[in-house]
Amino acid sequence: IRLGDQIKDIWFRDIISKIPPVSTASYIIYTDGQMYYTKNGSTGMIEYSDTDASNVINYAVKKAKGVVFVRYGVYEVKKSINLGSGVKLVSEGAVLKAVGSDFNVIRITGSSDSPVTDIEVRNFEIDLNNLNNGTGVVVAWAKRVRIAELYIHDETNDSSRPGTGGIVVGAYGSKTNYMNYDIWVVNNYVKMRGVRSSPPIQVYDTQRYFEYGNVWWGSDPDVTQRADYIGVHQVGNIRDVIIRGNYFYRGHHNAMLFIDGSAKGLHSENVVIADNIFVEPEDDHIDPNYDSKFTIVGNIFIHGPASLGWITPEDNCEDFVITGNYFFGSGYIIIDSSRRITISGNVFYNTQRWRNYIGIRDSRDITITGNTMYMSLGMLVDGTSSNIVISGNRIAVPAYNDTPFAVGGSADRVLLMGNVIDVLDNTWCNIFEVQSSTVKNIYALWNLRGTSGRIQGPRLRTDLDPNINPATQNLVANVLENPFLEYPTAQTKNSGVATISAGSTRVTVRHGLRQTPSNILITPLGQPAGKLWVENITSTSFDIVTDTAPSSNLNVSWYAEV
C-alpha cells in the first residue's frame, strides 16, 4: 500500500508541471464553493451558472471549440459529462465528485455512423466513493482520444452498492469488428479498492491502442465481495496495441485477463506488453486465450507462495515471444493447446523454493532457449506436444527429488540440447525423466552438469514405467558427467576439513571437482590414534580412513586436484 501511495505522489508532482495555460481556453469553469460558473475565455463574461457542476461543464463542452479549463476545486457531478469532437477538458487538479446512481462521470461516446474524434481529458481527480453503479470514464465509438493524468478511485466499504469501474474503452462482448481507433491512456492512477469495485481498466473492440505509465490498483482479495471476481486489467478484441511501463497491483483475479476469444468473439492480436511491473494478483498474471502475435518483453512479475500462472497462453494461441522478463517467486508458464511460442532470455528466480516451472501440454513448435532458471520443478513436456526445442538454458534445481527435464504423454520430436543443469545442496535428483511408454523421438544431447558430485540419482531415468523401452521409442540420451568443455564454476582443485567422528574409522568427503582427482593430500589436525589413508576415490567423493577409531572427533585437513 505504501508503495502504491508513493507512486501516486510521484505521479501527481510530475503532472502538476504540465498544466496548460488558461489563456488557451474557450471556456473556464470555476466554483465559489456553492455555485459553479462557466466563463467565456475570450469575452470574460459568465455565460452560465448552476448548483450542479455537471450542467455547467456540459454547457461549456457543448459550445467549446478547443480547451475547456476547470479551475481547482471540488465539483459535485450528478450526471454524465458528455465530450464531443474536438474538445479538450483539462484542469489544474479539480475533483469531480460523483453523487447519485447509474451514470458514467465522463462519456466519450459517438455512434457507429458518427464516431466522436479528437478528444482529450486530462488532470482530474474522479471520486467514485458516493456513486452507485457507474464508471469514471467510458469511451465508445471514438477516434483519436487521449485520457491522461487522471486519479480515479473507489475505496468505499459499502457492500450494498452495485459497484463502480475506472476506465472502460469499448464494450465487453459486443463482438463489434472495431469501434474505437487511436486511443491513448497515459499516466493515470486508478485505485479500485472498494468491496464492489470493477477492474481499474477494461479495453475492448479497439485498434491502435497505446497505454503507458499508468498505475492500476485492483480490489484487494481480503475486501472484495463480488461473486464474479475482479482483476486489474480486462481486455478483448484489441489489435495493434502497446501496453508499456505500467504498474499492476493486486486484484482479486487476473492482473491482465484476455477474454476467451472463442466464446466471446474477442480475439486479440499484434500486442506488445513491455516494461510493466505485475505484483501479487490472486490468479494468473497474463492469461491469453485464442490470441496471436504477442510480444511480452522486459516485464517484472512478482508473486508470493501461492503457485499461479505468470503467463498462460492456451486454447489456440499462436506466435508468442516471451523474452527478457524477470519472474520472482512462485508461479509457472503453461503453454496449452497452442503453437509457435518462443520463451528466451528470461530470468526465473525463486529464493523460497516455492513451486515454479514451465509446462508444455498438447502444443507444437515451441522453443525455450537462453533462460536462467532457479526452479523447483523444471520443465515438463506432455500430452500430444511435438516439435519442442529446449536448448542453451541454465537450470538450477534446489529441491529434493525434482527433475530439470521430464517428458511424458505421447510427446514426439523433443530436443534437449546444450543446457547446463545444476542441482543444489547435494540433493538427489534425476536430470532427465521419461515418464511414459508412448513418447517417441526424444533427444537429450550434450547437456552439461554444472558441477560434479552433486547429482546423485541416475542421469537418465526410464524405470518409472516398466513398459518403457527407450530403444524402440527412438530415445537418445547423452547427459555429460564430465564434459569436454569445462563449466565456468567447475573446480580443478579444492580443499577443506573433514571430521572422523569418535568411534568411527572413516569419513566420506565430497570434493566438488569436475572429475576424479589425481592428487589428494591429507593432514591430521590433532594426534591420530593410528594410520590415515585415502580410498574409494571417485568423480564425486573419496574416503579418509584410519585403522584405529579415535576416542574423540578427529579433524583432518584435505586438498584435492584433478
Steps between C-alpha positions, in 0.01 A plus 500: 500500500780742586667430167175576316456830686861596427443436131190720512697783664770482234235489228321809642815710533594416143172605343455825693781650293313417177183704558405687178474880510152640575537748215446220247155406641172559314321476836614510861307317771533600866316480833458718806414196713124530450439580132680393184569746218586493128704796377568570134877490450492770232249753640547430873121494541326245723260324265353236732485400869330219693515301824563182297856497364413252225254750348762775501773284346264353239399851397862590437610183318197514273581853383881483517739469213818390665598518868257511792704579811373406848649691793607316813212414733247230582219460244201282590392314189149349488487394136740418218730755341475440123801593291454561130748520215787743529463565877791497742375494860792581729549630852755601759409199719127554546298229677192361327301350787233262369174502697201283408436177310540340161711740298851529359683813609665573164351362178689510172246325281379529145324248277595254230393755236647804674797433730636782713858606424799698632415512871718537808419481870784580735610570856190431712427309816180296459354393833259205463447429870144634497396358164276195471570306182706705257842558348758778506554523122324315216613506136292349218491571128789743516822585314812682613429523872750575775423423868785626712599586857179399672475379856188281520414321821234298678594385850162472667417204723126517427419147380142596407615711203482347150861605441708729282776480237798713405548537123306302237597521133255312276230255606550152641354225283380734226679297229525820300784489249660813649316798648799705619821609330813681620431509873771618742478429873802661665625574854179425684465370855188287547439349842193276516519351848132518593327179600285520185752652260545390138842487329694827482534468121304309234567517127296334222438535127789740446772531238817702555489526877793641701525475879800639685610602850180412684445359848220244512406403856247219518257397770678333791416130547422553867239773442323418174149357523426454131399149404640535145857585612673820402838535338712797405494511122240337277524508121367331188484553124788745488756539223822695446554568870788616720466462877821631648642630827194440716474380861242229573423444866295229669152422371264220597551324168742526206733797474446513125221281369448440131139396455433162340511586130310189392205548733465877473639581155770711665819370337799735545814531288809713439546580869821617671513477881828657609678639807208456739500390865245240614465454876309223680167447329278224633513310172701489176695812403442482122244250371455507119237284328466465122742792453794544262812702422593603855838632612543495879835660581686664788230458764540421870265243653490473880301239687487344845477135607177412316585331171313691226561567134740768386412465133259231379437496122228244439219397266660559160728791582775538241810704412602612850845627597570512875843650551714700742256477792576449871281254692531503878337264749251223445332452164512333164475541126253255348470468122184303427359409159701776330775530241802703395600628844855618582622546859850648502738705711283508812606469864298282737600553864358325801674561833240327718480175302137561420356302209590630156541334162435511125243259358423418136183305434340405166702770322744509212788705358619625840852636563642560848853637481754716683310528828644500851280296729515446874201271505358237731324293235685568173324425170238247400394411146194276478173432324528503121771767488741484206789692344633628832852647530648567843855625460764724653329548835667513841284315751559472875267266686510548878242257630529134588405248233389752238589467133631770264349324196212256470319369192173310517171433328546429132746785438686475170812670360643661813859627502684591821841626399779711643337574834698539823341327798598555861340335802559687823557385856623153400143388446401181325366576155449364151615728221254357250194281546298316240162458666300311239536197274343686206753781452711483187782679322639652821858628484701619801840598363804677637337635812762586762508443871577823679728347765611145554391302802168669565263291293467172681215337310528341156563745219222340298205335669256291298397252766192692615294276272610139444362509146736773386749385240711799396666315214173434319380855562802662332631643826855635496643619832848638555514718812868560562649444842846623399451731203773578250452867573544594863202676653618840634432422867629140488813469713836339419617523860338524840573467870326475833484335841327167564423345838535135596251461781598338830472123472495508118774397260408701187336810357377560142608831345315655203778682323291710253745460211401461137654153477683236705800659678848376416669636814366510857690617809371452856635646826363416847426806714547302822680190619360201310465165678632312198586525131300715253450438126258570208292247309185471284598798284226587246387797291286618791670398825772315686532338844752590771566184701685414825591157637422608856180682595574822694356545849392855410422676172804531274516785248696432181600770251482390135609635162399347164573585136421344164 
